[in-house]
Amino acid sequence: MVAIDKIKILLSALIASGAIGLFIYLEGSPLVVRLVTLIVGFALASLVAWTSEPGKVFYTYTQESIAETRKVVWPTKKETLQTTGLVVLFVLVMAVFLWLVDGLLVMIVRFLLGTDS
């Protein structure tokens, strides 16, 4: 990373930190004013970071991620409910099975140890 890019990233972090500090400093002000200062500070920090090489790489990455997300075939509501129902049913069956196995093992250990309680 080039030195100027490091300076831009550092400046961006300082601007974002300053926005958070200003948000805290303006504690007595209306919430709208505090939120506007925070949003403007973050927007300015993002703009400074975007002008750096890592910022441009990150922007390209986000655009490619959005494009890939659009290619995903998402399940329908019916498919989601069916899959969820199967998972819940499997968990219940396994819970009962493990409860029975645990009880059986406890009975075997008690029998081997000769205790009745």
N, C-alpha and C positions, 0 to 999 in steps of 0.2 A: 504494500500500500504506500502510495506517495505521501510525502509529508503534508502536502496541502489537504489531502483527503483526511488525514489524521486530525488536522486542525479543524476541518469542517465537522467531523464527527464529534470532537470535543466541544466545539461551539454549540452544536445541536444539543448535546447532553446538558450543557450549561443553561441554554435557553429553556429546555424542558424543566430542569431543576428550579430555575428562576420562576417559571410559571407556577410550579407547585408551591414554592415559597411564597409567592405573591397571593396565591389562593388562601394559604394559611394566614398570611399577614392581614388580609382583608376580612378577617373573621366577623367583624361587626357590620360589614356591608351587606346589602341584599344578595341573596343567593344567585340571582341572575347576573349581577356584576362579577361575582367570583367565578361563576361558570364561564362567562364570556372571556375573562382574562385567561382562564385555564385552556379553553379551546383555542384561542388566538395564539397563546404561547406554544401549544403543541403543534398547531398548524405551521407556525414559523419555524419551529425546530424540525418538523418533517420536511419543510421546504429546503432548509439548509442541508439536512442529511441527504435529500434527494439529489442535490447538485454534486455530491461526491460519487466516486466510482462505485464503492460498495452500495450506496443508495440506489444507483441506477441498476446494478445487478439485482438487488432485492426487488426493485420495481418490476423488472423483467420476470423474475421468479414468480411474483404474485400474479402477474398477467397470465403466465403459463399455467399456474395452478388453477386459476379461475377457468381457463379454457379446458383443462382436464376434468374439472368438476362438472362441467356442462356435458361431458361425454359419458358420465356415469349413468347407468340405468338404475334408478332408484326403485325400491320395491313399492308396490301399491299398499294402500291401507289394509286391504284384506290379507295380503301376504305377510305384512308386518304383524298383524294380530294373530294369524295362524302360527307363525314362527314363535312369537312370544308365548302363545298358549302351549305349544309343544315343549318349550323350555321350562315353563312353570310345572307342567305335568311331569316331565322327567325329573325335576328337582324333588317334587313330592314323592314320586316312586322311589327315588334313591334314598330319600330321608327315611321312609318307612323300611326299606331294605336294610339300611345301616342300623336302624333302631332294632330290628329283629336280630341281626347278626350280633350286635352288641349284647342284647339280652341273652342270646344263646351262649355266647362266650362267657358271660358272667355266671350263667348256670353251670357251665362246664368247670370253671375255676372253683366255684363253691363246692361242687361235687368232689372235685379232686382234693380240695383242702378239708373237706368234711365239715363245713359250716352250713348251718341252716338259715342264718339270718341274711 
